[in-house]
Amino acid sequence: RVSGDGFALTAPRLHGSVNGNVESTAANWTLDPAAASLAGGLTGTLGATGGADFGATGVTYRANGKLTGAAVDTVTRRAIADSGKAANDLPVKKTLAVLTQRLAEAAARFDVDFALVQDGEGAPVLRGVDIKAANGVRAAMGAGDQVTLTPLGFAGTVRVDGGGLPATVVKGRWNARGGDAVLTIAPMAADGERLVLAPVRISGGRGASVRYATSATLSGAVPGGRVDGLVVPLSGGIGSSGTATIDGGCIALRWAVLTVQGVVLDPARVGLCSAGGAPIFKSGRGGGVPRLTIAGGTVTGRTGATPLTMRWRDAWVQMQGNKAAVGGISIDAGTPDSLSKFAIERLDIDFARGGLGGTLAGGGGTIGSVPLLMSSAAGAWRQADGGILFNGGLDVSDTAVPARFQPLQSDDVALRYADGALAGTAGLNEKVTGTRVVNVDLAHVFDGGVGGASLNVPELRFDKTFQPRQLTRLAIGVVANVGGTVRGSGRIDWNDGTVTSNGKFNTDWTDLAAAFGEVRGMAGTISFSDLIDLKTDELQVMDLAEINPGIPVRDGKIEYRLIGDNQIAISAGRWPFAGGALTLDPTTLDFGRDVPRRMNFRVVGVSAALFLQEFDFENLAADGIFDGELPLVFDGLGARIENGRLTARTGGGSLAYVGELTNRDLGTMANFAFSALKSLKYESLTINLNGSLTGEMVTDVRFAGISQGVGASRNIITRQIAKLPLIFNVRIAAPFRQLISSAQSLYDPTILIEQNLPALRRQQEERRAKEQSLKEKGAAVQPGASEDVP
């Protein structure tokens, strides 16, 4: 065994000859191939032939050697192969993986031919180095080029090619004082990737540290898409300890085309900066990639044929933690006629191996021409199944001013964006009570701005805890105390700025209070031709079990259309009433503005007898047929009748008191008058009504052509009175809903007594208590009359 600094030969056989004299001697030798171990874990079989000349000018020696079956140790080869995996997040990861694999394969078996020469007192040099690997890789020095061994230096050219490696030329000069070199590397490509390095310039001074500068142009896959022509300037150094760095500060990244999830971004330039000028990369212990920031900017592009503009305020990336974040994102997609706008206040990104994902907060926007605004979106997102998935919550509100419905909230949003299309589902709830209002299933294709949403209302129940005013401002002042259930479905479609919608909803039984009175048993189906603007092309029918503005009417129907702008065009309404009918004239009710709304009800063929029977007037009997109209106005001040009129038909009728007298002690003349007038016939009767349904109603009643009816007492006086043309004018001012009891009290005084006696007793007790208090204090009590009364 022969060994020295950095080499060892096992059982070498060296033989040769010497021929010469004192002045000049020549030696020739041959080293038979022997197992060799060289520095850096290199092994193989080394054989050589050479010679030496010894003369007056010094010693000159030469050798031609060959290292066959050479190999680098397994650990080093594995490290070479694994070094490509460090680029797993780069667009050229496959290219670099192939490159390092080919190098590792080349290091597994290769042959080296070389010539070692020393002339006189000069340093030994290597010439004609030619390395041939089993996998086809070859590295060779140019003719006349050499490597100086003591001290180590190089001058010339080395060419590397074959075996799947890019053709590379290294040309330069280097020695202990430094030097410079240029590496020219041919473009590399693998499986759709491409890596192009500008000539790598290497320089250095005295010592082992060197500087390099180049730029890399990369094309290949990125998470969710692909980049082409990404230019990354690179400069840095390699220290004496072997530590490599990439210079910090700010570098400008440029790309030709960047495609992510079907979005194609135009050529752009962004700045990537390290804090305080720290290196962007440092190898070895304590190295790695620090947190890098990206300055705010704007990029343009397209999804399909649809233009897109994206802006961001700030961003950062932490490669060692596989984290990144972008703030203040805004995206405009589409044309001015159909523009989708999105915003995200903060997008957190986790790009650890196994998938891309993270969270977002403060998201929102609008889709095309759909008049809905999404806001306060927050949740988790991830890249999966060829797209980006989002699960979380958001708010939805109306873009119309004023808003047609109150903001809704969802906590079960599920969205998927892939290949320029958005699809998702969400359940929208009332924000305070959490009542589920509607389930939404949405799809939108950005190329062309085409999409649609299906709306499903499985059961929307109104009760004490949830009222329509919590859903829409349009219900305020229109309906209250609603009880019932609404079911139905709808559809909204949009296409390049045009939005269409429709829907069908129904209720089996709903009760409510309206400005004109209570409504019970409202039932029917409404088919919207325009669900967003609340329009119906066809005539709709609603059944009403009862409406009670003070006089209950039952089993009615209303025919109507919704004509937009929150207006209802009523074609007709009809209710059977007291043997006749109550009808509603055609009218338009405007709920979109603060204006009076007018409804004209007509009374047709109402029987006085059935009317009294309806209200349980047990002590009254009447006959006659009435017609008339009741113009109703309701606004912010409530509902009122203006110039209402009821008129008995020709032939008149009768009105009689058929009950017992409540108080027999009326006096002789009073009993006489009551007996004479307890039953009346009239030829004409007119009732005029004016006033509020919830306040005071003024009712004027006019009797004409009056005579005694059946059951009235007759005597000489009444017979003389009957010859006179009598007209009765009665004026009643009272709350409308007390009119009936007022009419009854005319014939039954106990009603007035029952209503007013408690109040009278309280007044008397309060007066007695006050007088007693004054007496106890010794004060004089003022008599009931403050002056002499005759």
C-alpha positions in Angstrom: 0.0 0.0 0.0 1.3 3.4 -0.9 -0.5 6.5 0.5 0.0 10.2 0.7 -1.9 13.4 1.2 -5.3 12.8 -0.4 -4.6 9.4 -2.1 -3.8 5.8 -1.6 -2.8 2.9 -3.8 -3.4 -0.7 -2.8 -0.7 -3.3 -3.9 0.7 -1.1 -6.7 3.2 -2.6 -9.2 5.6 -0.1 -10.6 8.4 -1.1 -13.0 10.7 0.8 -15.4 14.2 1.5 -16.6 16.9 4.1 -16.1 19.5 5.1 -18.7 22.0 7.8 -18.5 25.1 9.3 -16.9 26.0 12.1 -14.5 25.2 14.8 -16.9 21.9 13.4 -18.2 19.7 10.6 -17.1 16.4 9.4 -18.5 13.9 7.2 -16.6 10.8 5.4 -17.9 8.1 3.7 -15.8 4.8 2.0 -15.8 2.2 1.8 -13.1 0.0 -1.3 -13.6 -3.6 -0.6 -12.9 -4.2 -0.7 -9.1 -7.1 0.2 -6.8 -7.0 3.8 -5.9 -8.7 6.0 -3.3 -8.6 9.7 -3.9 -9.7 12.8 -2.0 -13.5 13.5 -1.9 -14.5 9.9 -1.7 -13.4 9.1 -5.2 -12.4 5.5 -6.0 -11.3 3.6 -9.1 -8.5 1.8 -10.8 -5.4 3.9 -11.6 -2.8 3.1 -14.2 -0.1 5.3 -15.8 3.0 5.4 -17.9 5.6 8.1 -17.7 9.1 9.2 -17.6 11.6 11.8 -16.2 14.7 13.5 -17.5 17.4 14.6 -15.1 19.9 17.1 -16.4 21.8 20.2 -15.7 18.7 22.4 -16.1 16.6 20.5 -13.7 14.1 17.7 -13.7 11.3 17.3 -16.2 8.8 14.6 -15.7 5.7 13.5 -17.5 2.9 11.0 -17.1 -0.2 9.8 -18.9 -2.7 8.3 -16.6 -6.1 6.7 -16.7 -8.5 6.3 -13.8 -11.1 3.7 -14.9 -14.3 2.6 -13.2 -14.2 5.7 -11.0 -17.1 6.5 -8.7 -18.0 9.0 -6.1 -19.1 7.6 -2.8 -22.8 6.8 -2.2 -23.4 9.5 0.3 -22.1 12.2 -2.0 -24.1 10.8 -5.0 -27.3 10.8 -3.0 -26.7 14.4 -1.9 -26.2 15.4 -5.5 -29.5 13.7 -6.5 -31.4 15.2 -3.5 -30.2 18.7 -4.1 -32.7 19.0 -7.0 -35.5 18.4 -4.5 -34.7 21.7 -2.8 -36.3 23.4 -5.9 -39.6 21.6 -5.4 -41.5 24.9 -5.2 -39.9 26.3 -8.3 -41.4 26.2 -11.8 -38.3 24.2 -13.0 -38.3 21.6 -10.3 -38.5 18.7 -12.8 -35.7 20.2 -14.9 -33.4 20.6 -11.9 -34.4 17.1 -10.7 -33.4 15.6 -14.0 -30.1 17.6 -14.0 -29.1 16.5 -10.6 -30.1 12.9 -11.3 -27.9 12.9 -14.4 -25.0 14.3 -12.4 -25.5 11.6 -9.7 -25.6 8.9 -12.4 -22.4 10.3 -14.0 -20.7 10.2 -10.7 -21.5 6.5 -10.2 -19.1 5.3 -13.0 -16.7 7.2 -15.2 -13.2 7.1 -16.7 -10.6 9.9 -16.5 -7.7 10.4 -19.0 -5.1 13.0 -18.1 -1.5 14.1 -18.6 0.7 15.3 -15.7 3.7 17.5 -16.7 6.4 19.4 -14.9 9.1 21.3 -16.8 12.2 22.3 -14.9 11.4 24.3 -11.8 7.8 25.1 -12.9 4.7 23.9 -11.1 3.2 20.6 -12.0 0.2 20.9 -14.3 -2.6 18.7 -15.6 -3.3 18.8 -19.3 -5.7 17.0 -21.6 -8.1 16.0 -18.8 -11.0 14.1 -20.4 -13.8 12.6 -18.3 -16.2 10.1 -19.8 -19.2 8.8 -17.7 -21.0 5.6 -18.3 -24.3 7.5 -18.9 -22.7 9.6 -21.7 -21.7 12.7 -19.8 -18.3 14.0 -21.0 -16.2 16.9 -19.6 -12.9 17.8 -21.4 -10.3 20.5 -21.3 -9.4 22.3 -24.5 -6.1 21.8 -26.2 -3.3 23.8 -24.5 -5.4 24.4 -21.4 -4.1 23.3 -18.1 -4.7 23.1 -14.3 -1.9 24.2 -12.0 -1.6 21.9 -9.0 0.8 23.9 -6.8 -0.6 26.4 -6.1 -4.0 25.4 -7.6 -4.9 27.4 -10.6 -6.7 27.1 -13.9 -6.4 28.7 -17.3 -8.4 27.7 -20.3 -11.7 26.1 -21.3 -13.7 23.1 -20.1 -16.6 21.7 -22.1 -19.4 19.6 -20.6 -22.1 17.8 -22.6 -23.8 14.5 -23.3 -25.8 12.2 -21.0 -28.8 14.6 -20.8 -26.8 17.5 -19.4 -26.9 20.9 -21.1 -23.9 21.8 -23.1 -21.7 23.9 -20.8 -18.6 25.9 -21.5 -16.4 27.2 -18.6 -13.8 29.7 -19.8 -11.5 31.7 -17.6 -8.3 32.1 -15.6 -7.9 31.6 -11.9 -5.0 31.4 -9.4 -4.2 32.2 -5.8 -4.6 35.9 -6.4 -8.0 35.5 -7.8 -9.5 35.6 -11.3 -12.6 35.5 -13.4 -14.5 33.0 -15.4 -17.7 32.8 -17.5 -20.0 29.8 -17.6 -22.2 29.5 -20.6 -24.9 26.9 -20.1 -27.3 25.8 -22.8 -31.1 26.0 -22.1 -32.5 23.2 -20.1 -35.9 21.6 -20.5 -37.9 18.7 -19.1 -41.6 17.8 -19.3 -42.9 21.2 -20.4 -40.4 23.2 -18.2 -37.6 25.4 -19.4 -34.7 27.0 -17.6 -32.4 29.5 -19.3 -29.4 30.9 -17.5 -27.6 34.0 -18.8 -23.9 33.6 -18.8 -22.7 33.2 -15.3 -19.9 35.5 -14.4 -17.6 34.4 -11.6 -15.0 36.6 -10.1 -12.8 36.7 -7.0 -9.8 38.1 -5.3 -7.2 36.6 -3.1 -8.6 33.9 -1.0 -11.3 31.3 -1.5 -14.4 33.6 -1.7 -16.0 34.2 -5.1 -18.8 36.3 -6.5 -21.2 35.3 -9.2 -23.9 37.1 -11.2 -26.5 35.9 -13.7 -30.2 35.8 -14.3 -32.5 32.8 -14.7 -35.5 32.7 -17.0 -38.0 30.0 -15.9 -41.1 28.5 -17.4 -43.1 25.8 -15.8 -45.9 24.9 -13.3 -46.7 27.0 -10.3 -49.4 26.1 -7.7 -52.7 26.3 -9.5 -51.2 27.2 -12.9 -48.1 28.0 -15.0 -45.6 30.8 -15.5 -43.7 31.5 -18.7 -40.7 33.7 -19.0 -40.2 34.4 -15.3 -36.9 36.4 -15.1 -35.1 36.3 -11.7 -31.9 38.3 -11.4 -29.4 36.3 -9.3 -26.1 37.5 -7.7 -24.2 36.5 -4.7 -21.2 34.8 -3.4 -19.5 31.6 -2.1 -17.4 32.0 1.0 -14.2 30.3 2.0 -16.2 27.9 4.1 -18.4 26.9 1.2 -21.4 29.0 2.3 -23.4 30.3 -0.7 -25.6 33.4 -0.6 -28.0 35.2 -2.9 -27.7 39.0 -2.5 -30.6 40.8 -0.7 -32.1 44.2 -1.0 -34.7 44.4 -3.7 -34.8 42.5 -7.0 -37.3 42.9 -9.8 -39.2 39.8 -10.9 -40.7 39.8 -14.4 -42.8 37.4 -16.3 -44.1 37.1 -19.8 -47.3 35.1 -19.0 -48.6 33.9 -15.6 -51.7 31.6 -15.6 -53.4 30.7 -12.3 -56.7 28.8 -12.2 -57.7 29.9 -15.7 -56.6 33.5 -15.2 -54.0 34.7 -17.6 -51.9 37.7 -16.4 -50.2 40.0 -18.9 -46.4 40.7 -18.7 -45.7 42.5 -15.4 -42.9 43.4 -13.0 -43.0 43.2 -9.2 -40.4 44.0 -6.6 -39.1 41.4 -4.1 -37.3 42.8 -1.1 -35.5 41.6 2.0 -35.4 43.5 5.2 -32.3 45.6 5.8 -30.6 44.2 2.7 -30.2 40.8 4.3 -29.4 37.9 1.9 -32.4 36.5 0.1 -30.8 33.1 0.5 -28.0 31.7 2.6 -26.8 28.1 2.8 -25.5 26.2 5.8 -26.4 26.4 9.4 -28.5 29.5 10.3 -29.2 30.1 6.7 -32.3 29.7 4.5 -34.7 32.3 3.1 -35.8 35.3 5.3 -39.2 37.0 5.2 -39.4 38.8 1.9 -41.8 41.6 1.1 -43.5 42.4 -2.2 -44.4 46.0 -2.9 -48.0 46.9 -3.8 -48.9 47.0 -7.5 -51.3 46.3 -10.3 -51.5 43.6 -12.9 -53.8 43.1 -15.8 -55.0 40.0 -17.6 -58.0 38.0 -18.7 -60.1 35.0 -17.8 -61.1 33.5 -21.2 -61.9 36.6 -23.2 -62.9 38.7 -20.2 -60.5 41.4 -19.1 -59.3 41.5 -15.5 -57.4 43.9 -13.3 -55.9 43.0 -9.9 -54.4 45.3 -7.4 -52.8 44.7 -4.0 -51.6 46.9 -1.2 -48.8 44.8 0.3 -47.6 41.2 0.5 -44.9 39.1 2.1 -43.5 35.6 1.8 -41.7 33.4 4.3 -40.2 30.4 2.5 -38.8 28.7 5.6 -42.2 28.7 7.2 -44.1 28.0 3.9 -46.2 31.1 4.6 -47.3 34.2 2.7 -49.9 36.9 3.0 -51.4 39.5 0.7 -53.3 42.6 1.9 -55.7 45.0 0.3 -56.6 42.9 -2.8 -59.1 44.2 -5.3 -60.1 42.4 -8.5 -62.2 43.8 -11.4 -63.3 41.2 -14.0 -65.5 41.9 -17.0 -66.6 44.8 -19.1 -68.3 48.0 -17.9 -71.7 46.5 -18.8 -71.0 43.4 -16.8 -68.3 44.0 -14.2 -67.6 41.7 -11.4 -65.8 43.3 -8.5 -64.1 41.5 -5.6 -62.0 42.6 -2.6 -60.1 40.8 0.1 -58.7 42.7 3.0 -56.2 39.9 4.0 -55.3 36.6 2.3 -53.1 34.2 4.3 -51.3 31.5 2.3 -49.8 28.2 3.5 -47.9 26.5 0.7 -46.4 23.6 2.6 -46.1 20.4 0.7 -49.4 18.6 0.3 -51.4 21.5 -1.0 -51.9 25.2 -1.1 -54.4 26.8 1.3 -55.0 29.4 4.0 -57.6 31.8 5.3 -59.1 35.0 4.1 -60.9 37.9 5.9 -62.7 41.0 4.9 -63.8 39.6 1.5 -66.7 40.8 -0.6 -67.9 42.0 -4.0 -70.5 41.9 -6.7 -71.0 39.5 -9.6 -71.8 41.0 -12.9 -75.0 43.0 -13.0 -76.6 41.0 -10.2 -77.8 43.7 -7.7 -76.4 41.9 -4.6 -73.4 42.9 -2.5 -71.3 40.3 -0.7 -69.3 41.5 2.3 -67.6 40.5 5.5 -66.5 37.2 3.9 -64.2 35.1 6.2 -63.1 31.5 6.3 -60.7 28.9 5.0 -59.6 28.2 1.4 -57.6 25.5 -0.2 -56.4 24.3 -3.6 -58.0 20.9 -4.4 -59.7 19.0 -7.2 -58.2 21.3 -9.8 -59.6 24.5 -8.3 -59.8 26.7 -5.2 -62.4 25.9 -2.5 -63.7 28.3 0.1 -65.7 27.5 3.2 -66.9 30.1 5.6 -69.4 32.9 6.1 -70.4 36.2 4.5 -73.2 38.9 4.4 -75.4 39.6 1.5 -77.2 43.0 1.0 -79.2 44.8 -1.7 -77.3 47.3 -3.9 -80.5 49.2 -4.6 -81.0 52.6 -2.8 -83.0 52.4 -0.7 -82.4 48.7 -0.1 -85.3 46.3 -0.8 -84.3 43.8 1.9 -82.3 43.9 5.0 -78.8 42.4 5.0 -78.7 38.6 5.3 -75.9 36.4 6.8 -74.6 33.0 5.9 -72.3 30.7 7.9 -72.3 27.8 5.6 -70.9 29.2 2.3 -69.2 26.7 0.0 -67.6 28.1 -3.1 -65.4 26.6 -5.8 -63.4 28.5 -8.4 -61.8 26.6 -11.3 -61.0 27.4 -14.9 -62.6 30.8 -14.9 -65.9 29.6 -13.3 -67.3 30.1 -9.9 -69.9 27.8 -8.3 -71.2 27.5 -4.7 -74.0 27.1 -2.2 -75.1 29.1 0.8 -77.9 29.4 3.3 -78.9 33.0 4.0 -80.3 33.9 7.5 -81.8 37.0 9.1 -78.8 38.4 11.1 -80.5 39.0 14.5 -82.7 35.9 15.0 -80.7 33.5 12.7 -84.0 32.6 10.9 -83.2 30.7 7.6 -84.6 32.8 4.8 -83.4 31.2 1.6 -80.9 28.6 0.3 -78.9 29.7 -2.7 -77.1 27.6 -5.4 -75.0 29.7 -7.6 -72.8 29.3 -10.8 -70.9 32.0 -12.8 -68.6 31.9 -15.8 -66.4 35.0 -16.0 -65.8 34.6 -19.7 -68.9 36.3 -21.0 -70.3 37.1 -17.6 -72.8 34.2 -17.8 -74.3 32.7 -14.7 -77.4 32.0 -12.5 -78.6 31.3 -9.0 -81.4 29.1 -7.8 -83.3 30.2 -4.7 -85.2 27.9 -2.5 -87.4 28.9 0.5 -88.4 25.6 2.1 -90.3 27.2 4.9 -90.2 30.8 6.1 -92.3 31.2 9.2 -93.5 34.5 10.6 -94.3 34.6 14.3 -93.8 36.7 17.4 -90.0 36.4 17.1 -89.7 37.0 13.4 -91.6 39.6 11.3 -91.4 40.8 7.7 -90.0 44.2 8.9 -86.9 42.3 9.9 -86.6 41.1 6.3 -87.5 44.2 4.4 -88.2 47.9 5.1 -91.1 47.7 2.6 -93.2 46.0 5.3 -92.8 48.9 7.8 -96.1 50.7 8.0 -97.8 48.2 5.7 -98.2 45.0 7.6 -97.6 43.9 11.3 -98.2 41.0 13.6 -97.8 38.6 10.7 -98.4 34.9 11.5 -98.0 32.3 8.8 -95.6 30.4 6.5 -94.2 31.1 3.0 -92.7 28.5 0.7 -91.4 28.7 -2.8 -88.4 28.9 -5.2 -86.9 31.4 -7.6 -84.3 31.7 -10.3 -81.9 34.6 -11.2 -79.9 34.4 -14.5 -77.5 36.9 -16.0 -75.7 37.2 -19.3 -73.3 40.0 -20.3 -75.1 42.8 -18.4 -78.7 41.4 -18.8 -80.4 40.0 -15.7 -83.6 38.0 -15.7 -85.4 36.4 -12.8 -88.6 34.6 -11.9 -90.1 32.7 -8.9 -93.2 31.2 -7.4 -94.1 31.4 -3.7 -97.2 30.5 -1.8 -98.9 30.6 1.6 -101.6 28.3 2.8 -102.8 30.6 5.7 -101.3 33.9 6.9 -102.8 36.4 9.4 -101.6 40.0 9.6 -102.6 43.5 10.6 -102.6 46.1 7.9 -103.3 49.8 7.9 -106.9 49.2 6.9 -107.6 46.5 9.5 -106.9 42.9 10.4 -106.5 40.2 7.8 -107.0 36.5 8.5 -106.5 33.5 6.3 -104.6 35.1 3.4 -103.8 32.2 1.0 -102.6 31.9 -2.5 -99.6 31.6 -4.9 -97.7 34.4 -6.5 -95.7 33.9 -9.7 -93.0 36.5 -10.3 -92.0 37.3 -13.9 -89.2 39.5 -12.4 -88.2 38.4 -8.9 -85.6 41.2 -8.4 -87.9 44.1 -9.2 -91.0 42.2 -7.8 -93.1 42.1 -11.0 -95.8 39.8 -12.2 -96.9 39.7 -15.8 -99.9 37.6 -15.2 -102.9 38.4 -13.0 -102.5 36.9 -9.5 -105.3 35.8 -7.1 -105.2 35.9 -3.3 -107.9 34.4 -1.1 -108.8 36.3 2.1 -110.7 34.5 4.8 -111.5 37.7 6.6 -110.7 41.4 6.6 -111.8 43.5 9.5 -111.5 47.3 9.3 -114.1 47.4 12.1 -116.7 45.6 10.0 -115.6 42.0 9.3 -115.9 40.8 5.7 -115.2 37.2 4.9 -114.3 34.8 2.0 -113.0 37.4 -0.4 -110.6 37.4 -3.3 -108.2 40.0 -4.7 -106.9 40.0 -8.2 -103.7 42.0 -8.7 -100.4 42.4 -10.5 -97.0 43.6 -9.2 -95.8 46.2 -11.7 -92.4 47.1 -10.3 -91.1 50.0 -8.3 -92.9 48.5 -5.3 -96.3 49.1 -6.7 -99.3 46.8 -6.7 -102.0 47.2 -9.4 -105.2 45.8 -8.0 -107.7 44.8 -10.7 -110.6 43.7 -8.5 -111.5 42.6 -5.1 -114.8 41.0 -4.0 -116.3 39.8 -0.7 -119.8 38.5 0.0 -121.2 40.8 2.7 -124.6 40.9 4.5 -126.6 39.4 1.6 -124.8 41.6 -0.9 -121.2 42.2 -1.8 -118.2 44.4 -1.0 -116.1 45.1 -4.1 -112.8 46.9 -4.5 -112.3 49.2 -7.5 -109.2 48.9 -9.6 -106.3 50.9 -8.0 -102.6 51.1 -7.8 -100.9 51.1 -4.5 -97.4 52.6 -4.3 -95.3 51.3 -1.5 -92.0 52.6 -2.9 -92.7 56.2 -1.9 -94.2 58.0 1.0 -97.4 59.0 -0.7 -101.1 58.4 0.2 -102.5 55.1 -1.1 -106.2 55.0 -2.1 -108.6 52.2 -2.2 -112.3 52.6 -3.1 -114.6 49.9 -1.7 -118.2 49.6 -3.1 -121.1 48.3 -1.1 -123.6 46.5 -3.3 -127.0 45.2 -2.2 -126.3 44.9 1.5 -129.3 43.8 3.6 -129.9 45.9 6.7 -131.4 42.8 8.5 -128.3 40.6 7.7 -126.0 43.5 8.7 -127.6 43.8 12.1 -127.6 40.0 12.5 -123.9 40.0 11.6 -123.2 42.1 14.7 -125.6 40.4 17.1 -128.0 43.4 17.5 -130.6 41.3 19.4 -132.7 44.3 20.3 -132.8 45.8 16.8 -134.7 44.8 13.7 -134.4 46.4 10.3 -134.9 45.8 6.6 -133.9 47.6 3.5 -131.2 47.2 0.9 -128.1 49.5 0.8 -125.5 50.5 -1.8 -122.6 52.9 -1.5 -118.9 53.4 -1.6 -116.2 53.8 1.0 -113.1 55.6 -0.3 -110.2 54.6 1.9 -106.9 56.5 2.2 -103.9 55.3 4.2 -100.5 56.9 4.6 -98.0 57.5 7.3 -100.7 59.0 9.5 -102.9 55.8 9.4 -106.0 54.9 7.5 -109.2 57.0 7.0 -112.4 57.1 5.1 -112.9 60.2 3.0 -116.5 61.0 1.9 -117.9 57.5 2.4 -121.6 57.1 1.6 -124.2 54.4 2.1 -127.7 54.9 0.7 -130.9 52.8 1.0 -132.4 51.7 -2.3 -135.7 53.0 -3.5 -138.6 51.8 -1.3 -136.7 52.5 1.9 -137.1 50.2 4.9 -137.8 50.0 8.6 -135.9 50.2 11.8 -137.4 48.9 15.1 -136.5 48.3 18.7 -137.7 44.8 19.6 -136.1 44.4 23.0 -137.4 45.1 26.5 -137.0 48.6 28.0 -134.0 48.6 30.2 -135.4 51.3 32.5 -139.2 51.4 32.9 -139.0 54.6 35.0 -138.6 56.9 32.1 -141.5 59.1 33.0 -144.9 59.4 31.3 -143.9 61.5 28.4 -140.6 59.6 27.7 -142.5 56.3 27.7 -145.1 57.8 25.5 -142.5 59.1 23.0 -140.5 55.9 23.0 -143.6 53.8 22.4 -144.6 56.0 19.5 -141.1 55.9 17.8 -139.9 52.4 18.7 -140.6 51.3 15.2 -140.0 53.6 12.1 -140.5 53.4 8.4 -138.3 55.5 6.2 -138.4 56.2 2.5 -134.7 57.3 2.2 -131.7 56.8 4.5 -128.2 58.1 3.8 -125.1 57.5 5.9 -122.0 59.7 5.3 -118.7 58.6 6.9 -115.5 60.6 7.3 -112.6 60.0 9.6 -109.9 57.7 10.8 -110.3 53.9 11.2 -108.1 54.1 14.3 -109.3 57.5 15.5 -112.4 59.6 15.4 -115.0 58.8 12.7 -117.7 61.4 11.9 -120.9 59.7 10.8 -123.9 61.7 9.5 -127.2 59.7 9.3 -130.2 61.3 7.4 -133.7 59.8 7.7 -136.4 61.1 5.4 -140.0 60.1 4.7 -140.4 58.8 8.2 -143.6 57.2 9.5 -144.5 54.8 12.3 -143.8 51.2 11.8 -145.3 48.0 12.9 -145.6 47.8 16.8 -145.5 51.5 17.4 -148.2 53.1 19.7 -150.8 55.1 17.7 -153.1 57.8 19.1 -154.5 61.0 18.0 -151.2 62.8 18.4 -149.1 60.3 16.4 -151.7 60.3 13.7 -151.5 64.0 13.4 -147.7 63.9 13.4 -147.8 61.3 10.6 -149.2 63.9 8.3 -146.0 66.0 8.7 -142.9 65.5 6.5 -140.4 64.4 9.1 -136.6 64.4 8.5 -134.1 63.2 11.1 -130.4 64.2 10.9 -128.1 62.4 13.3 -124.4 63.2 13.7 -122.1 60.7 15.5 -118.5 61.5 16.3 -116.7 58.6 17.8 -113.9 56.1 17.2 -114.9 53.9 14.2 -114.6 50.7 16.1 -117.0 52.0 18.7 -119.7 53.0 16.3 -121.5 49.7 16.6 -121.6 49.9 20.4 -122.7 53.5 20.1 -125.6 52.5 17.9 -126.6 49.7 20.4 -126.5 52.2 23.3 -129.2 54.3 21.6 -131.6 51.5 22.5 -129.9 49.9 25.5 -128.7 52.5 28.1 -127.0 49.8 30.2 -124.2 49.7 27.7 -123.4 53.3 28.4 -123.8 52.7 32.1 -121.5 49.7 32.0 -118.9 51.6 30.1 -118.9 54.8 32.1 -120.0 53.9 35.6 -116.5 52.8 36.8 -115.0 56.1 35.6 -117.8 58.1 37.4 -117.2 56.1 40.6 -113.5 56.8 40.5 -114.1 60.5 40.0 -116.5 60.6 43.0 -114.1 58.7 45.2 -111.3 61.1 44.3 -113.5 64.1 45.0 -114.6 62.8 48.4 -111.0 62.0 49.3 -109.9 65.5 48.4 -112.8 67.1 50.4 -111.9 65.0 53.4 -108.3 66.0 53.2 -109.3 69.7 53.2 -111.6 69.3 56.2 -108.8 67.7 58.2 -106.6 70.7 57.4 -109.4 73.1 58.5 -109.8 74.6 55.1 -113.2 75.8 53.7 -114.7 73.6 51.1 -115.7 75.4 48.0 -119.4 74.5 47.1 -120.2 72.9 43.8 -121.6 76.2 42.5 -119.2 79.1 42.9 -122.0 81.7 42.9 -125.6 82.0 44.1 -128.0 79.7 42.2 -131.7 80.6 42.3 
